[in-house]
Amino acid sequence: MKERLPAIPNPWVRVLVFFLTYVFCVVLLNTLLIALVLSGRINLQMNGPTVLKLLVLTSLISLFLVTLFRLYVDRRSMKSLGLAPFNKDGLIGLLVSMAVLGCGSLLLFANGNLHWLDHSFDPLSFFTGLGLMLLVAFAEEMVFRGYILNNLLQAFHSKWNALVISAVLFALVHTSNSGINMVAILNIFLAGLLMGLNYTYTKNLWFCIFFHFGWNFFQGPVLGYGVSGLGLPGILEIEMSGNPLLTGNTFGFEGSLIATFLLLTAILLLYLAFEKRQTAEG
């Protein structure tokens, strides 16, 4: 059977049209939310039900757009985005996110910046956070690694150009998050590089999805940090003090220079591991 040609032949143009459509939808949703707040119809809180519903709606629209573009613009299967049967890459991604957050928290604790005050377990908050973080991670990875990076890899001879551009776009859409700062933008870019690096070598999304999920889930519903400026109740109640460059201030751990160091370390180790594997395979 002859393979169908894309409706838009140039992968660069496909990425541009897709990204502009995606941004338009996200901006439209946020504009409607602001209008409702200004009209007094809703009371906006960064951990309130309205924001959580907005995250769910944004994720569902993202998945709809990826499906629409992949099937009818690229004219390829959804599986070709990197949705191979689940394998150990997902577990590795989860463990890497836990290692980065665990090491970072221990460093903050040892330096006197992090104080654990109390702990509690609210099943409703915990499982709501788990489901929300899994949905958000899946949707964003389908957008930025599955669709955008996948097409950019077709557009460039060098995977590094595709990798950097996709990470820049990933950081760019997070610049409107509450409490954002330059360190946080850098760290979101580095997280995009880390997840994208795995994808360029494996063409598999599971590492990306579960690293992204673990990064958000263990920050918020488990350790009690803010997640990209969003406040969610965690099992642990923490208090941060000291230099905001180390603590991340209200944005959470991903606004910390400690996160910068650990993400750079993870990127280097992942790159060396893949290069060693490629050399061994000849």
N, C-alpha and C positions, 0 to 999 in steps of 0.2 A: 504494500500500500504506500502510495506516494505521500511524503510528509508535507503538510500544508505550510505555506510560507506565512510569516507574520503579516498582520494587517499594516503595521508600521515597520518597514524593513530595518531601519537604523536603530540599534539598541540604545544609543545615546538619546535619540528623540523619544523612544519609549519611556526611558527613565524620566526625562524632563516632563512629559505629559502626565505620567503617573504621579510624580512628586507634586506637581502643581495642583493636580486634582485632589490629592491627599491633603495638602496644606489647606486648600480652599474648604474642604469638608470640616477639618479640625477648627479652622478659624470661624467658620459659620456656626458650629456648635458652641464655641466659646462666646461668640457675639450674642447668640440667643440667651446663653446663661447670664451674661452681663446685663442684658436688657431685662431679664426677669428679676435680677437682684435690684437694679435701679428702680424698677416699678414696685418693689416691696412685696412681690408675690412669693419670693423665697428668701430665706436667711442663709447666706453662704458661709460655711465653715470648712476649713481645709481638711477636716476629717468627717464632715457631715455626709448624710445620705445622698444629697444632691451631687456632690463631687464624685462619690463612688458610682452613682448611676451614670454620670458623665463619662467616667473612665470605661465603664462597661459598654456604653453606646459608641464611644470612639473606637474601642477595640473591635466591636462587631462591624462597624462601617469599614474599618481598615481591612478586615478579613474579606468583606464583600468586594472591596475595590481590588484586592490582590487576585481574588478568584475571577472577577470580571476581566481584568487585564490579561491574566495568564491564559485563560481559555479563549478569549475572543480578540485580543490584540496580539499577544505572542503566539497564540494558537498552539500551545503546548500543554502537557498534563500538569496537574498540581503536584504530582509526585516528583516531577523534574525540578521543582524548587529546592529539593533536598529532603523530602519527606520519605526517606527510605524507612524500612521497618526499624523500630526502636532498637538501639544497640548501646554498647558500653559508653559511647561518646556522651550520652545524656548524663550518665552517672558521673563521668569525669568532670563534666561542666559543673554539676552540682557540688562536687567535692572541691573544685578549684574556688568556687564562690565562697564556700564555707571556710576554706583555708585563708583566703584573703581577709575576710571579715573577722575571723577568729584571731589571726595574727595582729590585725590592726587594733582590735579591741583590747588585746593583752598589752600592746605597746602603749595605748592611751591610759590603761589602768596603771601600768607600771610607772608612767610619767606623772600620775596624779591628775590627769584630765578627765578620767571617767570614774564615776562612782555609782555602784549598784545600790539602790535604795530599798527595793522591795521586789517581790515577785507575786504573780497571780495568774490564774488561767481561766479565761472566759471562753468556753467552747464556741459560742456564736461569733465573737470577734475573731478568734483564731481561724476558724474554718472559712469565714467570710474573707479574711485576709489571704488565706491560702488559695481559694478559688479565684479571687480578684487578681492576685499576683501571677497566677498561672495563665489566666486569660490575657492579661496585659503583655506578659513575656512572649506568649505564642503569637499574638497579633503583631507586636512590634518586630519580632524576628522574621515573620513572614514578609513584612514590609521592607525592612532595611537590609537584611541578609538574603532572604529568599527571593525577593523580586529585584530590589535596586542593585545589590552587589552582584547577583547572578547576571543581570543584564550588563552591568559595567564591565564584568570580566569578559564578556563577548565584545565590548567596545574597545578595550585596550589590549595591547600586546603584553604590557607589564601589569602583573597583578597588584603591584604596589600602588599604582595610580588609582585603580578601581577601589582598592582597600581604603586609601586615604579619603577619597571623595565620599564614599559611603559613610565613613565614620564622621566626616564633617557634617553631612546632612543629618545624621543621627543626633549629633550634639546640637545642631541648629534648631531642631524642633523642640528641644527641651529648654531653650533659653527663656521661655515665658513662665517656667515653673517658679513657684513662690520661694523666695530666699536665694535665688540663683546668684552665683558669683563666678569669678574667672577660674578659680581652682576647680569648682564643680563642673564648669564647661569643659575644662581640660580633662578631668577624670571621666566624664561621659564620653568624650572623644576617645580616650584610651580604652575604655570598656568596649567601644565600637570596634577599635582596632583589634583587641583581643579576640572578640567573638568572630569578627570578620576574618582574622588570620586563620582560625580553625576552619572556617568555611572555604577559604581559598584552596586549602590543601585537601579537604575531605568532600566538599560539595554536600555536606550533611548538616541539617539544621539542629539536630538534637543537642549537641554541645551548647550551641548558642541559646537555645530555648531554656535549657535547664541552668546554665550559668546565669542568665538574665533573671529567671525565676528565683533562684537561690539568692542572688544578690539583693533583690527587693524583699523577698520573704523573710530572710534571716535578719536583714537590717531592721524591718518594721515589726511585724507580728511576733518575732522571737526576741530580738535583742533590744527593741524599744527605741531605736533611732528614728529620726524622720526619714522618709523615703522620697527623695527629690522634692523636699519641701512639704510633703503630705504627712500629716500626723496620724498614725494608727496606733491603737493600744497594743502593747507588746506583753509577752510573758514577763519580761524583766522591765522594771522601772528604773531608768537611769537619770543621772544628772551630769551635765558636762560643765567644765570650768577651764579657764586658762585661755591660751592663744587661739582665736577663732580659726587661724590657718591650720591648726592641728586638730581642732574639734569638729570643724565643718559648720559650726554655728547652728542655725535653725535648719539648714538644708539637709543635714544628716552626714553620715560617715563619708559619702561620696563627695563632700565639699572639703575634705581634709587632705593635707599634703602627705600624710601617712598613706592614704589610699593611692595617691599618685605614685609613690615609691613602690608600693606592693603591686600595683597594676603594671608598671614598667617591668618589674621583676618577672611577673607572670608572663608577659608578652615575650620577653627574652627567652625564658625557659621553654615556652611553647614553640617558639621559632626554632630553637636549637634541637628540640625533640623531633620536630618534623623534618628538619634538614638531615639529622642523623638517620632517621628512618628511610628517607629518600636515597641517601648514600648507600645504606645497607642493601636496599632493594636494587641498586645498581642503575 
